[in-house]
């Protein structure tokens, strides 16, 4: 059996789609972790430069991190729904 026919059979079975959904969920989690880390880094740098605006920066940091977390959660749920279907 050639490798092309094995790939086609796996595509028909849906196992490649499930593997892709798992990889997508992992990439969404990694991307969210990197994004929230960059948000924290930028917030800390700006607080160090201007300590008087620490409250505003902290509020914006938490709000932006929540948005990133929400998008990542949505991506993971979509990937899990694809894997189950």
C-alpha positions in Angstrom: 0.0 0.0 0.0 1.5 3.3 -1.0 1.8 6.2 1.3 -0.6 8.3 -0.8 -3.3 5.8 -0.5 -2.7 5.5 3.3 -3.0 9.3 3.6 -6.2 9.3 1.5 -7.7 6.5 3.7 -6.8 8.4 6.9 -8.5 11.5 5.4 -11.6 9.5 4.7 -11.6 8.1 8.2 -11.3 11.6 9.7 -8.2 10.8 11.8 -6.2 13.5 10.1 -8.9 16.0 11.0 -8.8 15.0 14.6 -5.1 15.2 14.7 -5.3 18.7 13.2 -7.9 19.7 15.8 -5.6 18.5 18.5 -2.6 20.4 17.1 -4.8 23.5 16.7 -5.9 23.4 20.3 -2.3 23.1 21.4 -1.3 26.0 19.2 -4.1 28.1 20.6 -3.0 27.5 24.1 0.6 28.3 23.3 -0.4 31.4 21.5 -2.4 32.6 24.4 0.4 32.0 26.8 2.8 33.9 24.7 0.3 36.8 24.2 -0.4 37.2 27.8 3.3 37.1 28.6 3.9 39.9 26.2 1.0 41.9 27.6 2.5 41.5 31.1 6.0 42.4 29.9 4.7 45.6 28.2 2.7 46.6 31.2 5.6 46.1 33.6 7.9 48.1 31.4 5.5 51.0 31.2 4.8 51.0 34.9 8.6 51.1 35.5 8.9 54.1 33.2 5.9 56.0 34.6 4.9 54.7 38.1 2.1 57.3 38.4 0.0 55.6 35.8 0.3 52.1 37.3 -3.4 51.8 38.0 -4.5 52.6 34.5 -1.9 50.3 33.0 -2.9 47.5 35.3 -6.6 47.8 34.4 -5.8 47.8 30.7 -3.5 44.9 31.1 -6.1 42.8 32.9 -8.8 43.7 30.3 -6.6 42.8 27.4 -5.4 39.6 28.9 -9.0 38.6 29.5 -9.8 39.2 25.8 -6.8 37.1 24.7 -7.9 34.3 27.1 -11.4 34.4 25.7 -10.3 34.1 22.1 -8.0 31.2 23.0 -10.8 29.5 24.9 -13.0 29.9 21.9 -10.3 28.4 19.6 -9.8 25.4 21.9 -13.6 24.8 22.1 -13.9 24.9 18.3 -11.0 22.5 17.9 -12.5 20.1 20.5 -15.8 20.2 18.7 -14.1 19.3 15.5 -12.3 16.4 17.2 -15.5 15.0 18.6 -17.5 15.3 15.4 
